Amino acid sequence: MSKLKILTKGFFKENPSLILVLGTCPTLAVTTSVNNALGMGAATTFVLLMSNILISALKNVIPDKVRIPCYIVIIATFVSMIDLLIQGFVPALSASLGVFIPLIVVNCIVLGRAEAFANKNSVGDSALDGLGMGVGFTISLVLIAMVREILGAGSFMGHAFIPSDYNILIFVLAPGAFLVFGFIMALVRHLVNKIEEKRKAKCCVK
């Protein structure tokens, strides 16, 4: 697989939230605003990138029998780092995201990439995989948050532009999160399938 494919596969084709359906809890919980989505996406991307690099570098040193506990310790270290940085430099974002930053430790996306990719590939490829998956996760969060914030709060990134009388409250509540998530997931899967069908058709013609 080329470097570009490793980097970009997580954007849409293997998007961790919309295609692989991983990390659903933070996806639904923090997407009430675009600011929260960007913050969560950036934090997760940092953890994915750094943990993939370190796990790949240590894959021949970590004993196979204790690899999962070792991965969790490595991931928890980077989560603690980003949590403290957010608390120190962006306290408002830290208050908004609350417990969901520490919960990155048990996010299936991070542990899944460590086990499925970083444990088997080079440091460079693992870095690209972590970055790509993190960006893909951020894209999914922002897409969902845009719809929920605009329809539910009548604002974008905290700037209101729709009168409160026209806000649809359900979109800032849990049922709205599931509804938006489902529709965006269906749309992305449909687009990915269409692209794959066109690619296969071109290959058959050649």
C-alpha distance (Angstrom), angle and dihedral (degrees) to the residues before:
residue distance angle dihedral
M1 . . .
S2 3.82 . .
K3 3.80 122.2 .
L4 3.79 90.9 -112.8
K5 3.82 92.6 53.4
I6 3.80 91.2 48.7
L7 3.81 89.6 52.8
T8 3.80 98.4 43.3
K9 3.81 102.9 36.9
G10 3.81 90.7 85.8
F11 3.80 93.6 54.4
F12 3.81 95.7 75.6
K13 3.83 115.8 -34.6
E14 3.84 92.5 62.7
N15 3.79 98.8 13.6
P16 3.83 105.1 170.2
S17 3.81 95.3 -137.0
L18 3.79 105.6 29.7
I19 3.82 100.7 36.0
L20 3.82 107.3 19.6
V21 3.85 92.0 32.8
L22 3.82 94.5 -138.5
G23 3.80 126.8 145.4
T24 3.80 91.8 26.6
C25 3.81 94.9 152.9
P26 3.84 97.1 63.4
T27 3.80 89.9 35.2
L28 3.79 90.6 62.5
A29 3.80 97.7 33.5
V30 3.81 105.0 49.7
T31 3.80 101.3 36.0
T32 3.80 96.5 90.7
S33 3.82 87.9 104.7
V34 3.80 137.2 20.9
N35 3.81 91.2 -126.0
N36 3.81 90.9 58.1
A37 3.81 90.9 45.8
L38 3.81 92.6 51.9
G39 3.80 91.8 46.9
M40 3.78 93.7 49.2
G41 3.79 91.8 44.1
A42 3.80 93.1 50.4
A43 3.81 92.5 47.8
T44 3.81 92.6 48.7
T45 3.81 91.6 46.1
F46 3.81 90.6 53.3
V47 3.80 91.8 50.4
L48 3.82 92.6 45.2
L49 3.80 92.9 49.3
M50 3.80 97.5 45.6
S51 3.81 97.1 40.1
N52 3.81 92.0 47.9
I53 3.80 90.8 51.7
L54 3.79 94.9 48.1
I55 3.81 95.9 41.9
S56 3.79 91.0 49.2
A57 3.82 90.6 49.2
L58 3.81 91.2 50.3
K59 3.82 99.0 38.3
N60 3.81 92.8 108.7
V61 3.81 92.5 46.9
I62 3.81 101.3 46.5
P63 3.85 110.9 87.3
D64 3.80 111.2 -118.1
K65 3.81 93.7 -129.1
V66 3.82 93.6 59.4
R67 3.79 100.3 31.5
I68 3.83 95.9 115.0
P69 3.86 94.6 52.5
C70 3.83 88.2 45.9
Y71 3.80 90.8 51.2
I72 3.79 90.9 50.6
V73 3.81 91.8 50.7
I74 3.81 90.7 50.7
I75 3.80 92.5 46.4
A76 3.83 91.9 46.1
T77 3.82 89.8 53.1
F78 3.81 92.9 56.8
V79 3.81 92.1 41.4
S80 3.82 89.7 54.4
M81 3.80 89.6 49.7
I82 3.80 95.2 51.3
D83 3.81 91.8 41.7
L84 3.81 91.6 55.4
L85 3.82 91.4 45.0
I86 3.80 91.8 52.3
Q87 3.80 91.5 46.5
G88 3.80 90.5 50.5
F89 3.81 100.9 42.7
V90 3.83 105.7 22.0
P91 3.82 106.0 28.3
A92 3.81 93.0 162.0
L93 3.80 90.7 57.5
S94 3.81 90.4 46.0
A95 3.80 89.9 54.0
S96 3.82 91.4 48.2
L97 3.80 95.8 49.0
G98 3.79 93.8 39.7
V99 3.79 114.6 163.4
F100 3.81 94.2 2.4
I101 3.81 93.1 81.7
P102 3.84 93.6 58.3
L103 3.81 88.4 43.4
I104 3.82 89.7 65.7
V105 3.81 83.4 86.0
V106 3.80 89.9 73.5
N107 3.80 96.7 34.0
C108 3.81 107.5 133.4
I109 3.80 91.2 -140.9
V110 3.81 94.1 61.9
L111 3.80 97.0 42.6
G112 3.79 91.0 40.4
R113 3.82 93.7 55.8
A114 3.80 90.4 46.5
E115 3.80 91.9 54.0
A116 3.81 99.4 35.1
F117 3.80 101.3 39.3
A118 3.82 119.4 3.4
N119 3.81 91.8 51.5
K120 3.81 90.9 58.0
N121 3.81 106.4 33.4
S122 3.79 142.6 59.9
V123 3.79 124.3 -82.2
G124 3.81 92.5 -108.3
D125 3.79 94.9 50.4
S126 3.81 90.9 43.9
A127 3.81 90.5 52.8
L128 3.81 90.5 51.9
D129 3.81 91.1 47.1
G130 3.80 92.6 50.3
L131 3.80 92.7 46.9
G132 3.81 93.0 46.7
M133 3.79 94.2 47.7
G134 3.80 90.5 46.8
V135 3.79 92.4 51.2
G136 3.81 90.1 46.5
F137 3.80 90.5 51.4
T138 3.81 89.9 48.8
I139 3.82 91.1 50.1
S140 3.81 91.2 53.2
L141 3.81 92.3 47.7
V142 3.81 92.7 49.1
L143 3.82 93.7 47.3
I144 3.80 91.8 52.2
A145 3.82 93.2 41.6
M146 3.81 92.9 50.7
V147 3.79 92.3 56.6
R148 3.81 94.0 42.7
E149 3.80 96.1 46.1
I150 3.80 95.8 44.4
L151 3.80 95.8 45.9
G152 3.80 98.0 32.8
A153 3.80 103.2 37.8
G154 3.80 101.7 17.2
S155 3.79 91.2 -127.4
F156 3.81 143.0 99.3
M157 3.81 120.2 -141.5
G158 3.78 88.7 -14.7
H159 3.82 96.1 -50.8
A160 3.81 110.2 119.1
F161 3.81 117.3 -143.0
I162 3.82 102.5 155.0
P163 3.84 119.6 68.8
S164 3.80 113.2 -109.3
D165 3.81 90.4 -119.3
Y166 3.80 88.6 70.2
N167 3.80 97.6 47.7
I168 3.81 116.9 117.7
L169 3.79 103.3 -139.1
I170 3.81 96.0 -162.5
F171 3.81 90.7 71.5
V172 3.81 93.2 65.4
L173 3.81 90.9 48.3
A174 3.82 129.5 76.6
P175 3.85 96.1 -96.4
G176 3.81 89.7 54.3
A177 3.80 90.5 50.8
F178 3.81 91.5 55.2
L179 3.80 91.4 45.1
V180 3.82 95.2 51.3
F181 3.80 92.1 41.3
G182 3.79 91.4 52.9
F183 3.81 95.3 48.3
I184 3.82 94.3 46.1
M185 3.81 90.9 45.9
A186 3.81 90.6 51.9
L187 3.81 91.8 47.3
V188 3.82 94.2 49.0
R189 3.82 92.4 45.8
H190 3.81 89.7 49.9
L191 3.82 91.9 51.0
V192 3.81 92.7 46.0
N193 3.82 91.1 50.0
K194 3.82 91.2 48.9
I195 3.82 91.2 50.9
E196 3.81 90.9 48.6
E197 3.81 91.4 49.3
K198 3.81 91.5 51.6
R199 3.81 91.3 47.2
K200 3.82 91.6 51.0
A201 3.80 91.2 46.4
K202 3.82 90.6 53.7
C203 3.79 90.8 48.5
C204 3.82 91.0 51.8
V205 3.82 91.4 49.7
K206 3.80 91.4 52.1
